[in-house]
Amino acid sequence: MSGNPALDEMQRWSAEVARDPSAPAFLPLARAYRRQGQLDAAMRVCTRALERHPTHIEGHALLAGLYLESGDRERACDEWSTVLRLDPGNFDAHRGMGFAALERADLGTAQWHLEQAAAARPMDPAVREALAWLRERLPRESAVPAPGAAAVRDPSRLFEFLLEDPVFLGALVVDARGLVLAGTLAHGDGERVEALGAVLGEAVEEAVRTVEHLALGAWSGFLLETDAAVLHIAPLSPELFVLVAARRDAPAGWIRRTAVRAAERARDFIEGAP
Amino acid sequence: MSDSFERTLEGLTRVAGVRAALVVDADAGVPVAAEVAADVAAPALAALSASAFRRSRRAAESASFGAVETLQLEAESGHVIVAAAADVLVVVVAEPDAQLGRIRLEARRTADGLR
C-alpha cells in the first residue's frame, strides 16, 4: 500500500488486468492511464481486453476516444463504427462520427449522425450548434439516409436450400455497418450471429485494404478456416456481402462454388426478384 | 532465429506462382523474415495481413467458431494466404493462376512447422 488511495486503486486494477487482460478492471485502468496522459498504455489495455471481448461497447467507445486524442481520427471512426454496430443509437459514437464527417466536409453524413446523436441527447449544446449550422447549408431532403436502412426485411429462410446439405451451417447477408439483413446460421444463437455480423465487417474492410495495397484488383472472396468451421465471404455490392458457413471438414472448392449460388440467391432477394 | 525462418520460407517460395512469403509477428504486424518479389513492400504487407488476421480472429471468436487457422483473400490479380502458427503468421502472396491447393498446403505445413 502506498498510502495514496488513487495509486493503490490503480495498482489493484493493474494486478487484476495482469492476471486477466479482459478483467472488468481494464476500463478504470485505461481511464486512469488516459487521465495521466499515458495514451499508449491506455490503448494497449483496451486493445488486449477487446481481443477477448470484441462486443464490449464501453471498451470500443473508450478506445475511440483514445485514438481521437492521439490524433488518429481514422481509427477512432473504426471504433465508433463498431460501437454503432453493437449499439445503433449510441450517442458518443454518432457524435464522434458526425464531427469527423464535418471535418472532412461530408455534410450529409455529418447531418445524419448528428441527428441520431440529437435524438439520444436533445440538449447537447455542441450537437445542437453543429446541426443548426448544417441545416442552414443543407436542404432537409438532401440528408443521406441511414446506410443499409432500406434493406430491412424478415428473410431468415433465404438460404434454407443450403441446409439440405449437412456440411453447411447456413449463410448470412451482412451490410457494411455489420447488420445482418438476411439468412441464419444453424451454429450458435441469434446473439452470436449478430456479434459475428458486427465484427465481420471490420475483418472484411481490412482484407480489402490488404488486397488494394497489393494492387490485386477487385476482391472476389475471403475464406476463413477455423478449427470449427470454414467461412466464405463474397461481395454482393460495395455495401453488402454474403457469408457462407460450413463444417470444418467441407472441401474448400465446394464451399466456393456454393458461395456463388448463395450470392446469386442473395442478389435476387436484394433486388426484389421472386 | 530469423535465419531459420528464412530457411523455412525457401520451400514455399519454390512453389510456382508464389510472389512473396513472409513470417510475421502476429501481434506487432512486422516481418520476422521475408522472401518477396521486388514490387512487394514487406512491412506494409505484414502490417495489413496481421491486422486482417486479428480482426478475423475476433469475428470467429465472437461467433464461437474457434481459433482461426488460415485465411485466404481472393482477388482478380492474385491471392493472399495467411496461416497461423502460435505467435507468428505465415503470409503468402500468389499469382491468380497459381496452384492454390498446393500453396495452401505448403503454407499450412510451414505454419505447423513453426509451432
Chai-1 contact restraints between the chains, C-beta under 6 A:
chainA,res_idxA,chainB,res_idxB,connection_type,confidence,min_distance_angstrom,max_distance_angstrom,comment,restraint_id
A,P54,B,R58,contact,1.0,0.0,6.0,A-B,restraint_1
A,P54,B,S62,contact,1.0,0.0,6.0,A-B,restraint_2
A,G188,B,A63,contact,1.0,0.0,6.0,A-B,restraint_3
A,G188,B,S64,contact,1.0,0.0,6.0,A-B,restraint_4
A,R192,B,A63,contact,1.0,0.0,6.0,A-B,restraint_5
A,R192,B,S64,contact,1.0,0.0,6.0,A-B,restraint_6
A,A195,B,S62,contact,1.0,0.0,6.0,A-B,restraint_7
A,L196,B,A59,contact,1.0,0.0,6.0,A-B,restraint_8
A,L196,B,S62,contact,1.0,0.0,6.0,A-B,restraint_9
A,L196,B,A63,contact,1.0,0.0,6.0,A-B,restraint_10
A,V199,B,R58,contact,1.0,0.0,6.0,A-B,restraint_11
A,V199,B,A59,contact,1.0,0.0,6.0,A-B,restraint_12
A,V199,B,S62,contact,1.0,0.0,6.0,A-B,restraint_13
A,L200,B,A59,contact,1.0,0.0,6.0,A-B,restraint_14
A,E202,B,R55,contact,1.0,0.0,6.0,A-B,restraint_15
A,A203,B,R55,contact,1.0,0.0,6.0,A-B,restraint_16
A,A203,B,S56,contact,1.0,0.0,6.0,A-B,restraint_17
A,A203,B,A59,contact,1.0,0.0,6.0,A-B,restraint_18
A,E206,B,S51,contact,1.0,0.0,6.0,A-B,restraint_19
A,E206,B,A52,contact,1.0,0.0,6.0,A-B,restraint_20
A,E206,B,R55,contact,1.0,0.0,6.0,A-B,restraint_21
A,A207,B,A52,contact,1.0,0.0,6.0,A-B,restraint_22
A,A207,B,L73,contact,1.0,0.0,6.0,A-B,restraint_23
A,R209,B,L48,contact,1.0,0.0,6.0,A-B,restraint_24
A,T210,B,L48,contact,1.0,0.0,6.0,A-B,restraint_25
A,T210,B,S49,contact,1.0,0.0,6.0,A-B,restraint_26
A,T210,B,A52,contact,1.0,0.0,6.0,A-B,restraint_27
A,V211,B,L73,contact,1.0,0.0,6.0,A-B,restraint_28
A,V211,B,A75,contact,1.0,0.0,6.0,A-B,restraint_29
A,H213,B,A44,contact,1.0,0.0,6.0,A-B,restraint_30
A,H213,B,L48,contact,1.0,0.0,6.0,A-B,restraint_31
A,L216,B,A75,contact,1.0,0.0,6.0,A-B,restraint_32
A,L216,B,S77,contact,1.0,0.0,6.0,A-B,restraint_33
A,L216,B,G78,contact,1.0,0.0,6.0,A-B,restraint_34
A,G217,B,A75,contact,1.0,0.0,6.0,A-B,restraint_35
A,G217,B,E76,contact,1.0,0.0,6.0,A-B,restraint_36
A,G217,B,S77,contact,1.0,0.0,6.0,A-B,restraint_37
A,A218,B,E76,contact,1.0,0.0,6.0,A-B,restraint_38
A,W219,B,A75,contact,1.0,0.0,6.0,A-B,restraint_39
A,S220,B,E74,contact,1.0,0.0,6.0,A-B,restraint_40
A,G221,B,E74,contact,1.0,0.0,6.0,A-B,restraint_41
A,F222,B,L73,contact,1.0,0.0,6.0,A-B,restraint_42
A,L223,B,Q72,contact,1.0,0.0,6.0,A-B,restraint_43
A,L224,B,S56,contact,1.0,0.0,6.0,A-B,restraint_44
A,L224,B,L71,contact,1.0,0.0,6.0,A-B,restraint_45
A,E225,B,E69,contact,1.0,0.0,6.0,A-B,restraint_46
A,E225,B,T70,contact,1.0,0.0,6.0,A-B,restraint_47
A,T226,B,A60,contact,1.0,0.0,6.0,A-B,restraint_48
A,T226,B,F65,contact,1.0,0.0,6.0,A-B,restraint_49
A,T226,B,G66,contact,1.0,0.0,6.0,A-B,restraint_50
A,T226,B,V68,contact,1.0,0.0,6.0,A-B,restraint_51
A,D227,B,G66,contact,1.0,0.0,6.0,A-B,restraint_52
A,D227,B,A67,contact,1.0,0.0,6.0,A-B,restraint_53
A,A228,B,F65,contact,1.0,0.0,6.0,A-B,restraint_54
A,A228,B,G66,contact,1.0,0.0,6.0,A-B,restraint_55
A,A229,B,F65,contact,1.0,0.0,6.0,A-B,restraint_56
